[in-house]
Amino acid sequence: MSNTPFDPSKFTAPKAKPLPVILLLDVSGSMGGEKIKNLNDAARDMLSTFSDTENGETEIHVAIITFGSQVILHQPLASASAIQWQDLSAGGMTPLGTALQMAKAMIEDKDVVPSRAYRPTVVLVSDGGPNDEWKKPLYAFISDGRSAKCDRMAMAIGADADETVLGTFIKGTSHPLFYAENAKQLRDFFKFVTMTVTARTMSVTPNIVPEASTMAIQPATIEARQDKHQSVTQGSSAEDGGYW
């Protein structure tokens, strides 16, 4: 008979690996009214779905950085099931560069995003152009360190969003630049992000991002801008939630 003492720590279940999702959300003054309302609704629905799809092997962690009057860590990185949603409010300018610096610092910090974590997804949503120094922070984010290895998605809200800046953010990924000019398109984008992330939690290779064509929802892309004037002329429907 073995005299080895019993060690209960050897029999604990392995801890779930985190799959980080970092939202960079424009809450500048131009995001007021229906835009911020619909952004709140879409983000709240995303968190609810993430919470429902967690399993023993993978746990979705979410952080939210907002940029408007200030750059704020609205939600520190935490398990989606533990987050109590707090609505966003709009005001101020668009300090994107500072927001990118905060996001990069978070991703590079292994005490916040541990080495055992799966490849993070970073989502940038904006309806305008940055008003601070953004070039160096943006290029550092997409080309250097751990942040460069993240899956990156971006959505332009309305015709005034800076296509060049947002397009640069997703450079090197397989994603198009998504676009929303009404509430339905914004919701579709967030549902697409949700499906992409949850599909990874059920995959045997969670670090590999599924092809966009395999998702049930195909959000509008920046090409929709070409049809904007025609769409506005035809009028908006209640289902769309109105045009911005």
C-alpha positions in Angstrom: 0.0 0.0 0.0 1.3 3.4 -0.9 2.2 5.8 1.9 1.9 8.9 -0.4 -0.2 11.5 1.3 -3.5 12.5 -0.3 -3.2 15.7 -2.2 -6.7 17.1 -3.3 -5.1 19.7 -5.5 -4.1 17.0 -8.0 -7.8 16.2 -8.6 -9.2 19.7 -9.4 -10.8 20.3 -12.8 -8.6 22.3 -15.2 -9.5 26.0 -15.2 -11.3 27.2 -18.3 -9.1 29.2 -20.7 -10.2 32.8 -21.3 -11.1 34.1 -24.8 -10.8 37.9 -24.5 -13.1 40.2 -26.4 -12.2 43.9 -26.2 -14.7 46.5 -27.4 -13.4 49.9 -28.4 -16.6 52.1 -28.6 -16.9 55.6 -29.8 -19.1 57.6 -27.4 -18.4 61.0 -28.8 -21.2 63.7 -28.9 -22.2 62.6 -32.5 -23.1 59.2 -31.1 -26.0 60.7 -29.1 -29.6 59.8 -29.5 -30.6 56.7 -31.3 -27.0 55.7 -32.0 -26.0 55.3 -28.4 -29.3 53.7 -27.5 -28.9 51.0 -30.2 -25.2 50.6 -29.3 -26.2 49.9 -25.7 -28.9 47.4 -26.7 -26.5 45.5 -29.1 -23.7 45.3 -26.5 -26.1 44.2 -23.8 -27.4 41.4 -26.0 -23.9 40.3 -26.9 -23.0 40.0 -23.2 -26.1 37.9 -22.5 -25.3 35.5 -25.3 -21.7 35.2 -24.3 -22.8 34.4 -20.7 -25.1 31.7 -22.0 -22.5 30.0 -24.2 -19.6 29.6 -21.7 -18.5 26.0 -21.1 -16.0 24.2 -18.9 -13.1 24.6 -21.3 -13.5 28.2 -22.6 -14.7 31.3 -20.8 -15.4 34.5 -22.7 -14.0 37.5 -21.0 -15.0 41.0 -22.1 -13.5 44.5 -21.6 -15.0 47.7 -22.9 -13.0 50.9 -23.5 -15.0 54.0 -24.4 -13.6 57.1 -26.0 -15.5 60.4 -25.9 -15.2 63.2 -23.3 -12.6 60.9 -21.8 -11.0 57.5 -22.5 -12.5 55.2 -19.9 -12.1 51.6 -19.0 -15.9 51.2 -18.8 -15.7 47.5 -18.1 -12.4 45.8 -16.9 -11.7 42.4 -18.5 -14.0 39.9 -16.7 -16.0 36.8 -17.4 -19.1 37.8 -19.4 -21.3 36.0 -16.9 -20.0 38.2 -14.1 -20.6 41.5 -15.8 -23.5 43.8 -14.8 -24.1 46.0 -17.9 -23.9 49.8 -17.3 -25.3 51.9 -20.1 -23.0 54.1 -22.1 -23.7 57.9 -22.6 -22.4 60.1 -25.4 -20.4 63.3 -25.3 -17.1 65.0 -26.2 -14.7 64.4 -29.0 -13.0 61.2 -30.5 -9.7 60.5 -28.8 -9.1 57.2 -30.6 -5.3 57.2 -30.3 -5.5 57.2 -26.5 -8.1 54.4 -26.5 -5.8 52.3 -28.7 -2.9 52.9 -26.3 -5.1 51.7 -23.4 -6.2 48.6 -25.3 -2.6 47.8 -26.3 -1.4 48.2 -22.7 -4.1 45.8 -21.5 -3.3 43.1 -24.1 0.5 43.3 -23.6 0.0 42.9 -19.8 0.2 39.2 -19.1 -1.3 39.7 -15.6 -4.5 41.0 -17.4 -4.4 38.8 -20.5 -2.5 35.7 -19.5 -0.3 33.7 -21.9 -2.8 30.8 -21.6 -5.6 32.9 -23.0 -6.8 32.3 -26.5 -6.3 34.9 -29.3 -8.2 38.0 -28.4 -10.9 39.6 -30.6 -10.8 43.4 -30.7 -13.8 45.3 -32.1 -13.6 49.0 -33.0 -16.9 51.0 -33.6 -16.9 54.6 -34.6 -19.0 57.2 -36.4 -16.4 59.9 -37.0 -12.7 60.6 -37.3 -10.2 60.8 -34.4 -9.2 64.2 -33.0 -6.0 63.2 -31.2 -2.7 61.8 -32.4 -3.8 58.4 -33.7 -1.3 57.3 -36.3 1.5 56.0 -34.1 -0.8 54.2 -31.6 -2.8 52.6 -34.5 0.3 51.4 -36.3 1.8 50.1 -33.1 -1.4 48.3 -32.3 -1.6 46.4 -35.6 2.1 45.8 -36.2 3.9 45.2 -32.9 3.7 42.8 -30.0 0.7 40.7 -28.9 -1.9 43.2 -30.1 -0.7 42.6 -33.7 -1.8 38.9 -33.4 -5.4 39.8 -32.3 -8.4 39.2 -34.5 -9.6 42.7 -35.4 -13.0 43.9 -36.6 -14.3 47.4 -37.3 -17.6 49.0 -38.0 -18.3 52.5 -39.4 -21.5 54.0 -38.2 -22.9 56.5 -40.7 -21.4 58.3 -43.6 -19.1 60.5 -41.5 -17.0 57.6 -40.1 -13.4 57.7 -41.2 -13.1 54.8 -43.6 -9.3 55.2 -43.9 -8.6 54.9 -40.1 -11.0 52.0 -39.6 -9.7 50.2 -42.7 -6.2 50.5 -41.4 -7.3 49.0 -38.1 -8.4 45.8 -39.8 -5.4 45.6 -42.2 -4.0 42.1 -42.4 -7.2 40.4 -41.3 -9.7 38.7 -43.6 -12.5 40.9 -42.4 -14.1 43.6 -44.5 -14.9 47.0 -43.0 -18.5 46.7 -41.8 -21.0 49.5 -42.0 -24.2 50.6 -40.3 -26.5 53.4 -41.2 -29.5 52.2 -39.2 -30.3 50.2 -36.1 -30.8 46.9 -37.8 -27.4 47.0 -39.5 -25.7 47.8 -36.1 -27.5 44.9 -34.5 -26.5 42.6 -37.3 -22.9 43.5 -36.9 -22.9 42.8 -33.1 -24.7 39.5 -33.8 -22.0 38.6 -36.3 -19.2 39.3 -33.8 -21.1 37.3 -31.2 -21.5 34.3 -33.6 -17.8 34.4 -34.6 -16.6 34.4 -30.9 -19.1 31.7 -29.7 -18.1 29.5 -32.7 -14.5 29.7 -31.5 -15.5 28.5 -28.0 -17.0 25.3 -29.6 -14.1 24.7 -32.0 -11.2 22.3 -31.4 -9.0 25.1 -32.6 -10.3 28.3 -30.8 -7.4 30.4 -32.0 -8.6 30.1 -35.6 -11.2 32.6 -36.6 -14.0 31.0 -38.6 -14.6 32.2 -42.2 -17.2 35.0 -42.3 -19.1 33.1 -45.0 -19.9 30.4 -42.5 -21.9 32.7 -40.2 -25.7 32.9 -40.5 -25.7 36.7 -40.5 -23.8 38.7 -43.1 -23.6 42.3 -41.9 -23.5 45.3 -44.3 -20.1 46.4 -45.5 -18.7 49.7 -46.4 -19.9 49.2 -50.0 -23.3 50.0 -48.7 -22.3 53.6 -48.7 -22.6 53.5 -52.5 -26.4 52.9 -52.2 -27.0 55.3 -49.3 -28.6 58.1 -51.2 -30.9 55.8 -53.1 -31.9 54.1 -49.8 -32.7 57.4 -48.1 -34.8 58.4 -51.1 -36.8 55.2 -50.8 -37.4 56.0 -47.1 -36.6 54.0 -44.0 -38.7 51.3 -42.3 -39.6 50.7 -38.7 -37.7 47.4 -38.9 -34.5 49.2 -39.8 -34.9 51.6 -36.9 -34.5 54.7 -39.1 -31.4 56.1 -40.9 -28.7 58.1 -39.3 
